[in-house]
Amino acid sequence: MEEEEKLVRRFMPGIIRQYRDQANLSQQELADGVGVSKGFISALEKGRRVLDLYMLVQIASALGVRPGVLIDALAQKAEKI
């Protein structure tokens, strides 16, 4: 597994959950906003799925943030390890 994928699997689940909670969205509501299944969002939040750039942009949009906000949050967490 590539280092980038390891970082995404380790930190992005919590980041997505944090911003979903801040947006006051359920997994189903986020899934509806992105056009994916609730199971897909659940798998992302459990680290079983890894975001590609397209999905990162879609999720950020549904959460009402710029994609860079999610990437910055990931970078901040990765710097601490």
N, C-alpha and C positions, 0 to 999 in steps of 0.2 A: 504494500500500500504506500502510495506517495506521501511525503510529509505534509503537503497541502491538504490532502484528503483526510489525514489523521487530525489535523487542526480543525478542519470543518466538522468532522464527526464528533470531536471532543467538545467544541465550544458553540457551534451554531445552534444545536438544539435548545440550549438555555437562552440564547439570544432571541431566537424566534419566539419562544414562550414568553420571555420578558416583554417584548414589543407587542405580542398578541394580547397579553394581559393589560398592558398600558392602553391599548386601543379598545379594551373592553369587548373583545371578540371571542366567541367560542371557537373551537377547532372547526366546527361545521360552518360557521359564518366566514372564517378565513378561507376555508376550502371553497365555499361558494363564490367568494370574491376573486379567487384565483382561477377557478374553473377546474378544480381537481377534487378528488374524494377526501372525505374526512380521514380515511385510513392513510392517505398520502401525507397529510399534515401530521398525523400521529406518528408515522414512521420518521418524519423529519425531526420531530421533537424528541424522539427516542434514539436518534442517531443511527437508525437503520437505513436511511436514505440520505444521499448527499445532494445538495443543491448544485445545479449547473447555473451558469450566468443568467440564462433566460428566466429560470424559475426564481432566482434571487430578485430579479427586477420585478417580476409579477408579484411576489410576496411583499416586497417593500412597498409597491404601489397600493396593494390591498391594506397594508398596515398604516398607510399615510405618511411614510418616510421615504427619504431618498435611499437608493441602494447603497450609497456610500456610508450611510449611518450604520447599516448592518455590518459592512466590511470594516469600518472603523472600530466597532464594538469587538469584532473578532480579533483584529490586530492588537487592541488593548489587552485582551485576555491572553493572547499568545505571547506578548512581551513579558508577561509575568511568570512565564515558565522557564 
